[in-house]
């Protein structure tokens, strides 16, 4: 894991290049829950077709075994999606009721340190480009879990040998958290693989907390940006 202390000017330029223009920018497409419900239809339909073929008439034993294997695979995919649907549906505003002062930059450093062994095993470098002092009013446990899910999912999607870049800056009373990575090979069952579903759950969590979520793709680079209010007095500056 590397920081920006060695070259702050270069880090600031890199952070500025990553930061999206939030003015007028809005998330597009379905909600996370709608995405998950739509994704569930494909394996469910596949499972029904597989079972219908298996009971349509006598078949060689090999075909029954193949149908069972396909059914198990489809059931596994459905289980991932159903678990995600339940997690998104169970998100409650009460998760953010125990609000206390904390620093987002400190939590980011702590979360990145926790994920460092996983990043090293995957051959991915965690780059903390620019982390200013970012005070928030938030529930610590909820925010820690959300940050971990967010960064872990992004890390799983990062191409081996490349960087996962994390920047967090203050702008007009808001904290802008920007995470970007080089896309690796599409994971199995993309775009609804486990890490991609993890990003959907993270998005739902941020949006439930009142944050703005923007996900963009440029060539081989994916960027997820989160904008949320800073705590006073910095927000008033």
C-alpha positions, 0 to 999 in steps of 0.5 A, spaced: 500 500 500 502 506 498 501 513 499 501 520 496 506 523 501 512 522 496 509 526 491 503 530 493 503 535 487 503 528 482 498 525 487 493 532 487 493 532 479 492 524 479 486 525 484 483 531 480 483 527 473 479 521 477 474 526 480 468 526 476 464 533 475 458 532 480 455 538 478 449 536 474 451 528 474 446 523 476 446 516 477 443 512 471 439 506 470 435 501 475 436 501 482 440 496 485 434 492 487 431 492 480 438 490 477 438 484 482 431 482 481 432 483 473 438 478 474 434 473 478 430 472 472 435 469 467 438 463 472 431 462 474 428 461 467 434 456 466 433 452 471 426 451 469 428 449 462 433 444 465 428 441 469 422 441 464 427 437 459 429 432 464 422 430 466 420 430 458 421 423 457 426 417 458 433 420 457 440 417 458 443 417 465 448 422 462 443 427 461 440 426 467 447 427 471 448 433 466 441 436 468 443 436 475 449 439 475 446 445 471 441 445 476 446 446 482 450 451 478 444 455 477 441 454 484 448 457 486 447 463 482 440 464 484 442 463 492 448 469 491 442 474 488 437 472 493 442 473 499 444 480 495 436 482 494 435 480 502 441 484 504 439 490 500 431 490 502 433 489 509 437 496 509 434 501 514 435 508 515 436 506 522 443 503 521 445 511 521 441 513 527 447 512 532 451 518 528 458 520 531 464 524 529 469 520 525 474 521 520 473 518 513 480 518 511 482 514 517 477 509 516 479 509 509 487 507 511 484 502 516 480 499 511 486 499 506 490 496 511 486 490 512 485 489 505 493 489 503 494 482 504 488 480 499 491 485 494 498 482 495 496 475 494 492 478 487 498 482 485 494 488 486 497 495 488 493 499 493 494 506 492 492 512 496 492 518 492 490 523 496 486 523 503 485 530 506 482 530 513 474 529 512 470 529 518 463 526 518 457 524 522 456 517 521 455 510 525 462 507 525 460 500 524 455 501 519 460 505 515 466 501 516 462 495 513 460 499 507 467 501 506 470 494 506 464 491 502 466 497 497 473 496 496 473 489 497 469 488 491 473 493 487 479 489 489 476 483 486 475 486 479 482 489 479 486 486 473 492 483 476 499 487 476 495 493 476 493 499 481 486 500 485 486 507 486 483 511 492 482 518 493 478 522 498 477 530 498 473 535 500 469 540 495 463 545 497 461 542 504 462 534 501 467 529 501 468 526 494 470 518 495 473 516 488 475 509 487 478 507 480 481 500 477 483 497 471 478 492 469 480 485 469 477 479 465 470 479 466 468 474 472 464 468 471 457 470 471 458 477 469 455 482 470 452 479 476 458 475 479 459 476 486 464 482 486 459 485 481 453 484 486 457 486 492 458 493 488 451 493 487 450 492 495 455 498 496 451 502 492 445 501 495 448 502 502 451 509 500 445 511 497 441 509 503 446 513 507 444 519 503 450 519 498 450 520 491 453 514 487 456 515 480 459 509 476 463 510 470 467 506 465 472 509 460 476 504 456 479 499 461 478 504 467 472 503 472 471 509 477 466 509 482 465 515 486 461 517 492 459 524 494 456 525 501 456 531 506 461 533 511 460 534 518 460 541 520 464 546 521 468 544 515 462 543 511 460 551 512 467 553 509 
